[in-house]
Amino acid sequence: MLAASYEALLIGGRAGVGKTTVGWEISAQLQALRIAHCLIEGDNLDQAFPAPADDPARTKMTEANLAALWRNYAALGYRRLIYTNTVSVLEPDLIARAMGSAPRITAVLLTADDATARQRLDTREIGSQLGAHITRSTAMAQHLEATAPSWVARVSTDARSITDIARDAIAATNWATQPSQSADHDLRLEY
């Protein structure tokens, strides 16, 4: 498998926008289409305390852990990665380095208004961090909208079904419409 044939779909957005749920639905829809892929939830790559002194933002930790996971998937023949993380759409270079190649990257910024994000966080955050998540979510939404490059697709999640949102994200990749990739060929992974 040539490294140049790797592809990544980055799913980013504020807390409460639905990144994880949409990532799982994208995976389910790709499975139904028999399109081989792997899904990595980026929030799990840097959950360590305290942060290393030389990596307070845990960026190096995230990249190293993503690279380790991707190496394992790539060794099994996978060439498509779905990666969910709040700021993933701002970090295509980090993703490319972790994949060890020059993958074709598609990025989707999921958006939601403050009321929608608040409602979702109210049902998800049952511990002591609800207020902090709401504050960070609002600030991050503004930051992402202001700094995400124009080539990043924006997909609203307000009052929309998860299946429709995932369908929009898949459409941005063209994975389901690439004529050179039949479903049978796509599932014959090289071991």
C-alpha positions in Angstrom: 0.0 0.0 0.0 1.5 3.3 -1.0 1.5 6.0 1.6 0.4 8.5 -0.9 -3.0 6.7 -1.2 -3.8 7.4 2.5 -6.8 9.6 3.2 -8.1 11.3 6.4 -11.4 12.8 7.3 -11.0 15.3 10.2 -14.1 16.0 12.2 -13.7 19.1 14.4 -16.0 21.4 16.4 -16.8 22.8 19.8 -17.8 20.7 22.8 -21.4 19.6 22.5 -21.5 19.7 18.7 -21.6 15.9 18.3 -18.2 15.0 17.0 -18.0 11.6 18.6 -21.6 10.6 17.7 -21.1 11.8 14.1 -17.8 9.9 13.9 -19.5 6.7 14.9 -22.4 7.3 12.4 -19.9 8.0 9.6 -18.3 4.7 10.5 -21.6 2.9 10.5 -22.5 4.3 7.1 -19.1 3.4 5.6 -19.5 -0.1 7.0 -22.9 -0.4 5.2 -21.2 0.7 2.0 -18.4 -1.8 2.7 -15.7 0.9 2.6 -12.7 0.0 4.8 -11.7 2.6 7.3 -10.6 3.1 10.9 -12.0 5.6 13.5 -9.8 7.3 16.1 -11.3 9.5 18.9 -8.7 12.2 19.4 -9.8 13.2 22.9 -8.4 9.8 24.1 -4.9 10.5 22.8 -3.8 13.1 25.4 -5.8 12.2 28.6 -2.9 12.3 31.0 -2.1 14.3 34.1 0.0 16.2 34.6 1.0 17.4 31.1 4.7 16.8 30.3 6.8 19.8 31.2 8.1 20.0 27.6 4.6 19.6 26.1 2.1 21.6 28.2 -0.5 21.6 25.4 0.0 17.8 24.9 0.5 18.3 21.2 3.6 16.1 21.0 1.7 13.4 23.0 -1.3 13.5 20.7 0.9 13.2 17.6 3.0 10.3 19.0 -0.1 8.4 20.1 -1.9 9.0 16.8 1.2 7.9 14.9 1.4 4.7 16.9 -2.3 3.8 16.3 -2.1 4.7 12.7 1.0 2.6 12.2 -0.9 -0.4 13.5 -3.9 0.3 11.2 -1.8 1.0 8.2 0.2 -2.3 8.8 -3.1 -4.1 8.5 -3.8 -2.4 5.2 -6.2 0.4 6.2 -5.8 3.6 4.1 -8.7 5.7 5.4 -8.8 7.4 8.8 -11.7 9.2 10.4 -10.3 11.4 13.2 -12.4 13.3 15.6 -11.0 16.1 17.8 -12.1 19.6 18.7 -9.2 21.3 16.8 -8.4 18.6 14.2 -9.5 20.9 11.4 -6.7 23.3 12.4 -4.0 20.6 12.5 -3.8 18.9 9.1 0.0 19.1 9.2 0.0 17.2 12.6 -2.2 14.5 11.1 -0.1 14.2 8.0 3.1 13.8 10.1 1.4 11.2 12.3 0.3 9.3 9.3 3.9 9.5 8.0 2.9 10.5 4.5 1.1 13.1 2.5 -2.5 11.9 2.9 -5.4 13.5 1.1 -7.1 15.4 3.9 -10.8 16.4 4.1 -11.8 18.5 7.0 -15.3 19.1 8.3 -16.1 21.6 11.0 -19.3 20.8 12.8 -21.2 23.8 14.1 -24.0 24.4 16.5 -25.4 27.5 18.1 -24.9 28.2 21.8 -28.3 26.9 22.8 -27.9 23.6 21.0 -24.4 23.0 22.5 -25.6 23.9 26.0 -28.5 21.5 25.7 -26.2 18.6 24.6 -23.6 19.4 27.3 -26.4 19.5 30.0 -27.3 15.9 29.1 -23.7 14.7 28.8 -21.8 16.4 31.6 -23.0 15.0 34.9 -20.0 15.7 36.9 -18.3 18.9 38.2 -17.2 20.2 34.8 -20.4 21.4 33.1 -19.8 25.1 33.6 -16.2 24.9 32.4 -17.3 22.9 29.3 -19.9 25.5 28.4 -17.4 28.3 28.8 -14.7 26.6 26.8 -17.2 25.4 24.2 -18.4 29.0 23.5 -14.9 30.3 23.2 -13.8 27.4 21.0 -16.7 27.9 18.6 -15.6 31.5 18.1 -11.9 30.5 17.7 -12.7 27.7 15.2 -14.9 29.8 13.1 -12.3 32.6 13.0 -9.3 30.4 12.2 -10.5 27.3 10.3 -9.3 27.7 6.7 -11.8 28.4 4.0 -11.3 24.9 2.5 -12.7 23.3 5.6 -16.4 22.3 5.0 -18.8 23.7 7.6 -21.7 21.4 8.5 -24.4 22.7 10.9 -25.7 20.2 13.4 -28.6 22.3 14.7 -32.0 20.5 14.4 -30.6 17.9 12.1 -30.4 14.1 12.3 -27.1 12.4 13.0 -27.5 10.3 9.8 -27.9 13.4 7.6 -24.9 15.1 9.2 -22.8 12.0 8.7 -24.0 11.7 5.1 -22.8 15.3 4.5 -19.4 14.6 6.0 -19.0 11.4 3.8 -20.0 13.4 0.7 -17.2 15.8 1.4 -14.7 13.0 1.1 -16.0 11.4 -2.1 -15.2 8.0 -0.6 -18.5 6.6 -1.6 -18.3 7.8 -5.2 -14.7 7.1 -6.2 -15.1 4.9 -9.2 -11.6 3.3 -8.8 -12.6 1.8 -5.4 -15.1 -1.1 -5.6 -16.4 -2.3 -2.2 -14.9 -5.7 -2.7 -11.4 -4.3 -3.5 -11.7 -1.9 -0.6 -12.3 -4.7 1.9 -9.4 -6.8 0.7 -6.9 -5.5 3.2 -3.3 -6.4 2.8 -2.0 -8.2 5.9 
